[in-house]
């Protein structure tokens, strides 16, 4: 029965999150964000890479990297902000007094962002091909699709871990911004991880995007699932660890916020 209740909480939370998004955000504005956000980021870094002319960071390398990294704006930024949005609306204390399973509730809230993330990356890859001349003629589309789906789930899991900070902090938006731009620096999006100082390179492998960018580039080059499996399995491990740590952090920060009286602080 508890399992069935958790499934119902998960599903209703996912459905309500989707409805709530379009109650305050018009579909037109959502589509504008969907079609423009990745375009401007990609164009900025592609033109810089073309100007610099680094053979290790070609236009195709940078375009594919930024197409995959665009998932972070949705899966990390939006999901990390889940608890902050509840605080701002004054609904977080009401949610926390319900007997609903916390894990199912907050994972359900994030599930729409998986679909949103996948759509964002597909549009970004379309720009990479049409506007920036990336050659997809040899791409293994099945492998690329699997990479995108796994990355969407993995980055949402990472975002959920960060969202737990919102129970205690006034807002988790600052944390989301920090990790968003850390991803651009550390994850091999615009240049190989090996170009970082050696003592910084291990940080790159904390983020699922690092594995995703490498796997996506291999898939665009025609690699099969077997050739990218090591990257996908590493992403899945990061996802599971992030969700488990996030759940523990959620419980700890909820307890701390109740003790300090910061649940309604915004």
Residue pairs with C-beta under 8 A, 6 or more apart in sequence:
2 101
5 100
5 101
6 101
6 103
6 104
7 104
9 100
9 101
9 104
9 105
9 108
10 104
10 105
10 107
10 108
10 111
11 108
12 108
13 104
13 105
13 106
13 107
13 108
13 109
13 111
14 108
14 109
14 111
14 112
17 108
17 109
17 110
17 111
17 112
18 112
21 30
21 112
22 30
34 116
34 119
34 120
34 123
35 123
37 70
37 73
37 120
38 66
38 67
38 70
38 73
38 120
38 121
38 123
38 124
38 127
39 124
39 127
39 131
41 66
41 69
41 70
42 62
42 63
42 66
42 67
42 70
42 124
42 127
42 128
42 132
43 131
43 132
45 62
45 66
45 189
45 190
46 59
46 62
46 63
46 66
46 132
48 190
49 57
49 58
49 59
49 61
49 62
49 190
50 59
54 191
56 191
56 192
56 195
57 190
57 191
57 192
59 132
59 133
59 134
60 128
60 132
60 133
60 134
60 135
60 220
61 217
62 189
62 190
63 127
63 128
63 132
63 134
64 125
64 128
64 134
64 213
64 216
64 217
64 220
65 188
65 189
65 190
65 213
65 216
65 217
66 124
66 189
66 190
67 121
67 124
67 125
67 127
67 128
67 216
68 121
68 124
68 147
68 148
68 151
68 189
68 209
68 212
68 213
68 216
69 183
69 184
69 187
69 189
69 209
69 213
70 120
70 121
70 124
71 117
71 120
71 121
71 148
71 151
71 152
71 155
71 209
71 212
72 155
72 180
72 183
72 209
73 120
73 180
74 113
74 116
74 117
74 120
75 113
75 114
75 116
75 117
75 152
75 155
75 156
75 158
75 159
76 155
76 158
76 159
76 162
76 176
76 179
76 180
76 183
77 159
77 176
77 177
77 180
78 113
78 116
78 159
79 109
79 110
79 113
79 156
79 159
79 160
79 162
79 163
80 159
80 162
80 163
80 165
80 166
80 172
80 173
80 175
80 176
80 179
81 163
81 166
81 172
81 173
81 176
82 106
82 109
82 110
82 160
82 163
82 166
83 92
83 106
83 163
83 164
83 165
83 166
83 167
83 172
84 166
84 171
84 172
84 173
84 266
86 92
86 95
86 166
87 166
87 170
87 171
87 263
87 264
87 265
87 266
88 266
90 264
92 167
92 263
92 264
93 263
93 264
95 105
96 102
96 254
96 263
102 247
102 250
102 251
102 254
103 247
106 160
106 163
106 250
107 160
107 243
110 156
110 159
110 160
110 163
111 156
113 156
113 159
114 152
114 153
114 156
115 152
117 151
117 152
117 155
117 156
118 148
118 149
118 152
121 148
121 151
121 152
122 148
125 134
125 136
125 144
128 134
129 135
129 136
134 220
136 220
138 220
138 221
138 222
139 219
139 220
139 221
139 222
140 219
140 222
140 223
140 224
142 225
143 215
143 218
143 219
143 223
143 224
143 225
143 227
143 228
144 216
144 219
144 220
146 225
146 232
147 212
147 215
147 216
147 219
147 228
147 231
147 232
148 216
150 212
150 232
150 235
150 236
151 208
151 209
151 212
151 216
151 235
153 239
154 208
154 212
154 235
154 236
154 238
154 239
154 242
155 208
155 209
155 212
157 208
157 238
157 239
157 240
157 242
157 243
157 246
158 179
158 207
158 208
158 238
158 239
158 242
159 176
160 242
160 243
160 246
161 242
161 243
161 245
161 246
161 249
162 172
162 175
162 176
162 179
162 246
163 172
163 246
164 246
164 247
164 249
164 250
164 253
165 172
165 175
165 249
165 253
166 172
167 250
167 253
167 254
167 256
167 257
167 262
167 263
168 253
168 256
168 257
168 260
168 262
169 175
169 262
170 262
170 265
170 266
171 266
182 203
182 207
183 189
183 207
183 209
184 190
186 193
186 196
186 200
186 203
186 204
186 207
186 210
187 193
187 204
187 207
187 209
187 210
187 213
188 204
188 210
188 213
188 214
189 209
189 213
193 201
193 204
193 210
194 201
196 204
204 210
205 211
205 234
206 238
207 238
208 235
208 238
208 239
208 242
211 231
211 232
211 234
211 235
211 238
212 231
212 235
214 231
215 228
215 231
215 232
215 235
218 227
218 228
218 231
219 228
225 232
254 263
256 262
257 263
